[in-house]
Amino acid sequence: MQTLKSNPDRLREVNNDIQELGAQVVHQWATLGEYDFINVVEAPDSATIARVSVSLAARGSTKIRTLTALTIDEFLAALG
């Protein structure tokens, strides 16, 4: 938060960092509550999102919770 206060554009710069790691921010919200931000990030595979998560978390300026999401069609196809 200190970084954002002194450099609000850093938030968008992180989106570029994510893209350089092979993923893309699809949606992004600032939230009030338990989490400060919610980002929907698409990556071609789990290894890419793991690389993004580790890279960003290693900076020490953020905590990340990753949730894998499936479309309803993907979910139903997986069932059967």
Sequence and secondary structure as in RCSB ss.txt:
>XXXX:A:sequence
MQTLKSNPDRLREVNNDIQELGAQVVHQWATLGEYDFINVVEAPDSATIARVSVSLAARGSTKIRTLTALTIDEF
LAALG
>XXXX:A:secstr
 HHHHH TTHHHHHHHHHHHTT EEEEEEE SSS SEEEEEE SSHHHHHHHHHHHHTTSS          HHHH
HHHH 
